[in-house]
């Protein structure tokens, strides 16, 4: 838990609120998945669908999400969900892969667990897959270092409290 919290500090959190909670969803409970660019994530509100129609849905849209990235995100999502309907925003279908920024990959993949589709997406879409994976690795490594510092500080604070309590007796 502490590692997850500390690694979150180091992630790209722009748009993460749309992706981050997906893996906390109860498996096989979503009826609809939404994928696509900002047209999707800024204009489709799953909570409204639930409140008005009782439709369980999740929006996995992200900034400038190109169709190939939507494909890989869908593959990742289908590991734990089997929606009846998948809605894909086609607004980015005219954008070529070569005009796609690795920052857009980080917005999604920094916030989801490892999977075959995540790895394949990086290999297919990242400008330099080895560098991209190294950056992800460093995020994890820095998270572990931060976790150790936090644990060390907790232990120091605990010892200081014990000393204070002993001296007050």
C-alpha positions as CSV (number, residue, x, y, z in Angstrom):
1,X,0.0,0.0,0.0
2,X,2.8,2.4,0.9
3,X,4.6,1.6,-2.3
4,X,1.5,2.3,-4.4
5,X,1.1,5.7,-2.6
6,X,4.7,6.7,-3.1
7,X,4.8,5.6,-6.7
8,X,1.7,7.6,-7.4
9,X,3.6,10.8,-6.4
10,X,6.0,10.2,-9.3
11,X,3.4,9.3,-12.0
12,X,2.0,11.6,-14.7
13,X,-1.4,12.4,-13.2
14,X,-2.8,14.5,-16.0
15,X,-6.0,12.6,-16.9
16,X,-5.1,9.9,-14.4
17,X,-8.4,10.4,-12.6
18,X,-10.1,8.8,-15.6
19,X,-7.8,5.8,-15.8
20,X,-6.5,5.3,-12.3
21,X,-9.6,3.8,-10.6
22,X,-10.4,1.3,-13.4
23,X,-8.5,-1.6,-11.8
24,X,-10.4,-1.0,-8.6
25,X,-13.7,-1.8,-10.3
26,X,-15.3,-5.1,-9.3
27,X,-14.5,-7.6,-12.1
28,X,-17.1,-8.3,-14.7
29,X,-19.5,-5.7,-13.6
30,X,-19.3,-3.0,-16.3
31,X,-21.9,-3.0,-19.1
32,X,-20.2,-0.3,-21.2
33,X,-16.6,0.9,-21.8
34,X,-15.8,4.3,-23.4
35,X,-12.5,4.8,-25.1
36,X,-11.1,7.7,-27.1
37,X,-9.7,11.2,-26.9
38,X,-10.8,14.2,-24.8
39,X,-14.1,14.2,-26.7
40,X,-14.8,11.0,-24.8
41,X,-13.4,11.7,-21.4
42,X,-14.7,15.2,-21.1
43,X,-18.2,14.6,-22.4
44,X,-19.3,11.2,-21.2
45,X,-20.1,10.8,-17.5
46,X,-20.6,7.2,-16.3
47,X,-22.2,8.4,-13.1
48,X,-25.0,10.1,-15.0
49,X,-25.6,6.9,-17.0
50,X,-25.8,5.0,-13.7
51,X,-28.1,7.5,-12.0
52,X,-30.4,8.0,-14.9
53,X,-30.5,4.5,-16.5
54,X,-28.8,2.1,-14.2
55,X,-26.0,1.4,-16.7
56,X,-22.7,0.5,-15.2
57,X,-19.9,2.0,-17.3
58,X,-16.4,3.3,-17.2
59,X,-14.7,6.0,-19.3
60,X,-11.1,5.1,-20.2
61,X,-10.6,8.1,-22.5
62,X,-7.5,10.2,-22.4
63,X,-6.0,13.2,-24.1
64,X,-5.3,12.6,-27.8
65,X,-6.0,8.9,-27.5
66,X,-5.3,7.5,-31.0
67,X,-7.2,4.4,-32.2
68,X,-4.2,2.0,-31.8
69,X,-3.9,3.1,-28.2
70,X,-7.6,2.6,-27.7
71,X,-7.2,-0.9,-29.0
72,X,-4.5,-1.8,-26.5
73,X,-6.4,-0.2,-23.6
74,X,-9.4,-2.3,-24.6
75,X,-7.3,-5.4,-24.6
76,X,-6.0,-4.5,-21.1
77,X,-9.6,-3.8,-19.9
78,X,-11.0,-7.1,-21.2
79,X,-8.7,-9.0,-18.8
80,X,-11.2,-8.0,-16.0
81,X,-14.3,-6.8,-17.7
82,X,-16.6,-8.1,-20.4
83,X,-18.8,-5.2,-21.4
84,X,-21.9,-5.6,-23.6
85,X,-21.0,-2.4,-25.5
86,X,-17.7,-0.6,-26.2
87,X,-17.9,2.9,-27.5
88,X,-14.8,4.3,-29.3
89,X,-14.5,8.0,-30.1
90,X,-13.2,8.1,-33.6
91,X,-12.0,11.8,-33.5
92,X,-8.4,10.8,-33.6
93,X,-8.6,8.2,-36.4
94,X,-6.9,10.6,-38.8
95,X,-3.9,11.1,-36.6
96,X,-0.9,9.1,-37.8
97,X,1.1,7.1,-35.3
98,X,4.3,9.1,-36.1
99,X,2.5,12.3,-34.8
100,X,1.7,10.7,-31.5
101,X,3.6,11.7,-28.4
102,X,5.0,9.3,-25.8
103,X,3.5,11.6,-23.1
104,X,0.1,10.4,-24.2
105,X,1.2,6.8,-23.5
106,X,2.5,7.8,-20.1
107,X,-0.9,9.3,-19.2
108,X,-2.5,5.9,-19.6
109,X,0.2,3.3,-18.8
110,X,1.8,5.0,-15.8
111,X,-1.5,4.5,-14.1
112,X,-2.4,0.9,-15.0
113,X,-0.7,-2.4,-14.1
114,X,1.6,-4.4,-16.3
115,X,-0.1,-6.6,-18.9
116,X,0.7,-8.1,-22.3
117,X,-1.3,-5.3,-24.0
118,X,0.6,-2.6,-22.1
119,X,4.0,-4.1,-23.2
120,X,2.7,-4.5,-26.8
121,X,1.4,-1.0,-26.9
122,X,4.8,0.4,-25.8
123,X,6.6,-1.7,-28.4
124,X,4.2,-0.6,-31.1
125,X,3.5,3.1,-30.3
126,X,6.5,4.5,-28.2
127,X,9.0,6.5,-30.1
128,X,11.8,4.6,-28.3
129,X,10.3,1.6,-26.5
130,X,13.5,0.8,-24.5
131,X,13.6,4.4,-23.1
132,X,9.9,4.3,-22.3
133,X,10.2,1.1,-20.3
134,X,13.3,2.5,-18.6
135,X,11.3,5.6,-17.5
136,X,8.5,3.3,-16.1
137,X,11.2,1.3,-14.3
138,X,12.7,4.4,-12.8
139,X,9.2,5.6,-11.6
140,X,8.9,2.2,-9.8
141,X,12.5,2.4,-8.5
142,X,12.1,6.0,-7.3
143,X,8.8,4.9,-5.7
144,X,10.7,2.2,-3.8
145,X,13.3,4.7,-2.7
146,X,10.7,7.1,-1.6
147,X,8.9,4.3,0.3
148,X,12.2,3.5,2.2
149,X,12.6,7.2,3.1
150,X,9.0,7.3,4.4
151,X,9.5,4.1,6.4
152,X,12.7,5.4,7.9
153,X,11.1,8.7,8.9
154,X,8.2,6.8,10.5
155,X,10.6,4.7,12.5
156,X,12.5,7.8,13.6
157,X,9.3,9.5,14.6
158,X,8.2,6.4,16.5
159,X,11.5,6.3,18.4
160,X,11.3,10.0,19.2
161,X,7.8,9.4,20.6
162,X,9.0,6.5,22.8
163,X,11.8,8.7,24.1
164,X,9.4,11.5,25.0
165,X,7.0,9.1,26.7
166,X,9.9,7.5,28.7
167,X,11.2,10.9,29.8
168,X,7.7,12.0,30.9
169,X,7.5,9.0,33.3
